[in-house]
Amino acid sequence: MSAALAVLVLFQWLGSLLCQYLWLDLPAPLVGMLLLLALLTLCPTLLVFLDRVSNLLIQHLSLMFIPPSVGAFFLSGAIYQQFPSLLASIVFSTMATILFMAVLIRFLPNATQDKSQ
């Protein structure tokens, strides 16, 4: 399990290195996930190796929101000043996500059918 976690951290580190040295304007964890996706596409046997630790991280994802929540508590004055822009970005990103998923579901009708048929 610790080896699988080390692989995930390694890919986040590789994403950081690529963003730093290639001057990419993408988030480093995103670049690391794209590299990991490319590796898992080429070598799907690694998916079994990473499955357990990935599911464990996803199950405890809510713990990742504790530090930003504590930071928001101590920066409440600044957050109240920026509340309209925060609210607008949350509303528009939620609407864009719903719209994107509706278009995706519409154009991928076979994805919702049962695979056993």
C-alpha positions, -999 to +999 in steps of 0.1 A: +000+000+000+028+024+008+044+016-026+012+025-044+010+058-024+046+065-034+037+060-070+009+086-067+032+111-049+059+104-076+035+114-104+024+145-085+061+154-082+067+147-119+038+170-127+054+197-105+087+193-123+072+195-157+052+226-148+082+243-133+107+235-161+083+238-191+066+270-178+032+254-181+002+273-168-015+242-157-018+230-121+010+205-113-013+178-098-034+179-130-002+173-151+008+145-128-027+129-132-025+132-169+009+115-169-005+088-146-035+084-170-012+079-199+008+053-180-023+034-169-036+035-205-004+019-218+000-005-189-035-014-174-020-039-150-008-011-128-045-002-122-049-032-099-018-021-080-031+014-074-068+005-069-067-001-032-049+031-022-069+052-046-102+039-033-089+046+003-080+082-006-114+088-023-132+074+007-115+099+029-116+128+005-136+149+029-106+151+052-088+171+025-113+200+030-104+205+066-073+228+061-091+251+036-121+253+060-099+263+089-082+289+068-115+303+057-125+306+094-095+327+101-099+348+070-136+355+074-132+392+068-115+388+034-140+361+024-170+384+031-155+410+009-151+385-019-183+366-013-202+378-044-174+367-067-171+334-048-208+328-050-209+336-087-180+313-095-197+285-076-230+290-093-216+293-128-192+264-124-221+242-111-243+252-141-214+246-165-208+211-150-245+202-152-247+214-188-215+195-198-228+163-182-261+167-200-244+171-233-220+142-226-249+119-216-268+129-247-239+121-271-229+089-253-261+069-253-244+036-252-226+044-219-258+041-199-268+007-214-261-025-195-228-041-206-242-076-203-266-071-233 
